[in-house]
Amino acid sequence: MDTKLIEALVLDKLSWQDFANCTGADQDLFFPERGASTRKAKAICAACTVKAECLEFAITQGERFGIWGGLSERERRKIRRQRALTAKAREVG
């Protein structure tokens, strides 16, 4: 992330969404019909400077549909499960 972007985010002047590669893109790419390709959406995400912020937003908000931070709901669900298991292990250990 570049210095200006970090400064803007820290000062709360801009949101990560202001820097997303998907801004202005066809949103249908990110919310495809069941069985449709997600390749184009994931390619847009792959080059995005705020991919991590986008993914974290989707995970913490429980977004159930679409490609966020380059991952599908199934892929995000796996991360949520892993985080839950890690948190549970910390409680026990």
URQUIJO-V337419 format. One record per backbone hydrogen bond with DSSP energy under -1.0 kcal/mol. CO is the residue of the C=O (numbers start at 0). NH is the residue of the N-H. If there is no record, write none. Layout:
co	nh
CO	NH
CO	NH
This chain:
co	nh
1	5
2	6
3	7
4	8
5	9
6	10
7	12
7	13
14	17
15	18
16	19
19	22
21	24
25	28
29	66
32	35
37	41
38	42
39	43
40	44
41	45
44	47
49	53
50	54
51	55
52	56
53	57
54	58
55	59
56	60
57	62
67	70
70	67
71	75
72	76
73	77
74	78
75	79
76	80
77	81
78	82
79	83
80	84
81	85
82	86
83	87
84	88
85	89
86	90
87	91
88	92
